[in-house]
C-alpha cells in the first residue's frame, strides 16, 4: 500500500535448532518451511534435509560445486542440515572448510529465497559456529530455538500416540502407571539422548513382546482385544532366545544391554 519494493523488506531468516535427538527439530522445520511460504518469504516452501555426506565431495575442489548444487535445489525453500558439526571444517582435509565457506556465501547471496536451518546438540553446535567468522553472523539470535528434552509426562503422551497410530491399546488401568513403566524399562541417559525416538523403539518392543505372547495361546483364547492390547509385562526388553548364541548377554532395558 505504501509502494515499498519487496526487496526493501528482505529479512535473513536462517535458523539454529539446538537440542538432543528425537525432540522434533525436523518436524518443526517442515512446519516452518510451509509457514514461510504461506507468508510470502519463500517461493516454494519445500524442505531439503541433508547431512555432511550430501554436501562434501571426495576430491579437492569438488565440495564447493556439490554444496552449491544442493543449495540450488533448496532455492525457494529450506535447507535443513542435521548434525551440521559433522561437516568438521577444522578437520585434516579442507573439504569441511570449503563446504562451510560455500554455505556462508549461499546464505548471504540468496537470503531472499533460501533459509538454511542447522540443527544439533548444544555443545557441538557452539563449537561448530566458532569455526568460521562469517557463519555465526548469518544467524540472528531471535531465530535460534532450543528444543528441551521431553519430560516423562510428554514421553508418555508420545508413547500413547505411537500406540494409537498402530491401532494398539494399553491394558485398562495402565495409563496411570505409564510414566513409571517408561522410567523402569529405559535408562535416564537414553531418555535424554533419544527422547521421542526412544518411545517409538519402546512401542515396537512392546508390540514384539505382545505378538510373541498371544501367538502361543490357544486359538479359542485369542480375541480381537487380545491381539490389540499391550500389558505391563510387554514392556520388558524383547529377546528371542532361539536366535541368540550360547552365552550371549540379554538386554535388561531398551538401549542398555546387561553387563
N, C-alpha and C positions, 0 to 999 in steps of 0.2 A: 504493500500500500504506500510505503514511503519511497519507493523507487530504488531501494538499495539492491545492488547486484548480489547474486548468491555468493560470489567469491568473497564479498566483504564479511560474510557470516561464517566462513570456513573455521571449523574447530577441529583440533587434533584430538582424536578420541581413543588413542591406543591405551590398552588396559593391562594391568597386572592382576592376576588371580593367585592369591597366596593361600596355600593350605595343603593339608595332607591328601593322600589318595582317597577316592571314594566320598568326597564331600560335595560333589555335584558341580564342580567347576565347568566341565564340558557341557552339561545340561543347561546351565545358566548362560554359557557362551552362545548356544544356539538360540535361546530366547532373546538375548541382547542383539544378536545379528538381525533377527526379524524386526525387533523394535526400531533399530537404527534405520532399517529400510523403510519402515512404516512412517517415520517422521521425516524422511527425505534426506538423511545424511549418507545413506548408501544406496547405490542404484539397483543392486540385486538382492542383497541381504542373505546370501548363502554363506556357509561356514566351511572352511577347509581345515581339517585337523591334520597336523603334521608333527613329525618328530625330527630329531637331528639327522637321522639317516635319509630323510626325504630332502634335506637341504644341502648336505655335504657330499661332494663327489670324491672319487678315489684318486684323482690326479691333480697336480698343481695347476691352478688357473681355471679349472672347470667348476669349482664350487660357486664362484660368483655367477656364472651362467645358470647353474642349476637352481640356485636360490632365487635369482631374478625370474626364472621361468615359473617357479612355484608362486611367487608373488603376483605375476601376471595373471595366473589362473584365479587368484583370490581377489583381483580388482573388482570393485563393486560390492565386496563382502568382507568377511572376517577371516584372517589367517590366524588360526589357533595353534600355538606351539606349546605342547605339553612337555614338562620337564625340560624347559629351554636351556638350562645349565648343561645339559648333555652335549650341547654344541662345543663346549670346552674351548673357548678362544685362547686360553693360556696353556694349551697342550703343546706337545713337542712339535707337531706339524703346524703349518699356517692355515690349514683348512678351516678350523673353527674361527680364527680371526677374520679370514676372508668372508665367511658366512655372516658374521655379526656386522662387519663393515658394510656389506651389501644390504642387509636388513635395515640398518640405520638410514642409509641413503633412500631406500624404498619408502620407509616410513615418513621421511620428510618430503620427498618429491611427489608422493601420491597420497598425502594425508587427506585430500578432499574426497577420496573414494576408496580408501583402504584402511581398515582397522586391524592392527596387529595386537593379538592378545597372547601374553606369555604367562604360563602357569607353572607352579611347582612348590616345593617345600620352602618355608620361610628362610632358613639359614642359607640354603643353597642358592635361592634366588637373590638374596642380598649380595652374596659373593659374586654371582654372575653379573649383576648390574654394575659392579665396580671394575669389570674387566675392560670396559670401553667408555671413554669420557662422554661420548655422544649418546650412548644407549639410555642412561638414566634420564637424561633431559628430554627424551621422547615420551616419557610417561609423566602425566600430571598426577599429583597426589590425590586429587579428587576422583581419579579413575583407578585407584589401587584398592582392591577389595580383598578382605581377609575372610576365608572360609573356615569357621571354627569346627573342631571335631564334634561329632554328634554325641549327645547325652544318651544315657540308657533309655530314657523315655522316647527320644527320637529314633534310636535304633530299633526299639520295639515297634514303632509305627512303620518303619521301613520293612521290617520283617513281615508284619501283617500284610502290607501292601504287596510284597513279593509273593506271599502265600495266595492272596486273592487272585493275582494275575494267573496263577497256575491252577485255580479252582480247587484249592485245598482249604480246610478249616482247622482251627485248633479244637482240641477236646474241650467241652463245656467246662467253664471254671478255670481254664488255664491262662486266660488273658491276664488275670491279676498277678500271675507268677512269671509272666513272660520275661520281664526285666531280670529277675533273679536267675532264670534259666539261661539267658544270654550271658550273664556275668559268670555263671558256673561253667559253661561249656566253651567259652572263648577266653583268651588272655587279654589283660589290660593293654599290652603292647600292640596286639593285633587290632584291637578296637581303635586305638589311636592312629595306627598306620594304614588301616584299610577301611574303616568306617562303613559306609553303605555297601561296599563290595563284600565285606565280611558277612553281612546279613544275607546277601544273595547266596554265598557259599554255604552258610548255615541252613538256609531253606532247602538248598539242594541236598545237603547232608540229611536233613530230617526226612525228606521225601524218599531218599535211597533207603534209609532205615525202615520207613513206613512200608515201602513196597516189599522189602525183604520179610517183614513181619507178616503181612496178610497173604503173601504168596504161599506160605507154608501152612495156612489154615485150611480146614475142610471147606469145600465149596459151599456147603449149606450154611456155614458161619460167615461167609463173606457177603456183605451188603454194599450198596452204593455208599452208604455213610462210612462204612469201614474203610473203603478204598479212598475216601476223601479226607479222613480225619487223622490229624497228627497228634500223638500222645506225648507226654513228658519224656517217656523212655526213648522216643525217637531223636531226642537232642544229643544223645551220646555219640561220640565220634564214630563215623561209619567205618567198619572194617569188613573185608571179605576174605575170610580165613583161607579158603582154597587157593587163592592167588598169591599167598604170602609164603616165601621160602622159610624153612625151619629156622627158628631163632630170630626172625625179623621182629623189630620193635613195633608195638601197637600204639597208635596215637591216643592221647588222653584228652585232647581238646582240639578244636579247629585251628589249624596252623601251628600247633605246638606238639611235636612228637615226644613220646616218652623217652626219658634218658635210658 
